[in-house]
Amino acid sequence: MPLYEYTCLDCHRSFEMLRKFSEAEVPAPCPRCGSEETVRHLPVFVVHGSGNAEAGPTAGGGCACGAGGCGCH
């Protein structure tokens, strides 16, 4: 089951809840105040790789300028 993050619109508390995919859009009751006036946040995914994080990109720039013509490199 995925872990979803919600924020209560009444008490402004953020909380996480394990739920089935089919229950993701069903209002999640706030564990603090019991309100069902909650909003679900977009999921954030973390990707772990086995490569060297300091190596950086192998080609091109880190922005839309590509070759570095904008002066950001």
Secondary structure, 3 states (H helix, E strand, C coil): CCEEEEEECCCCCEEEEECCHHHCCCCCCCCCCCCCCEEECCCCCCCCCCCCCCCCCCCCCCCCCCCCCCCCC
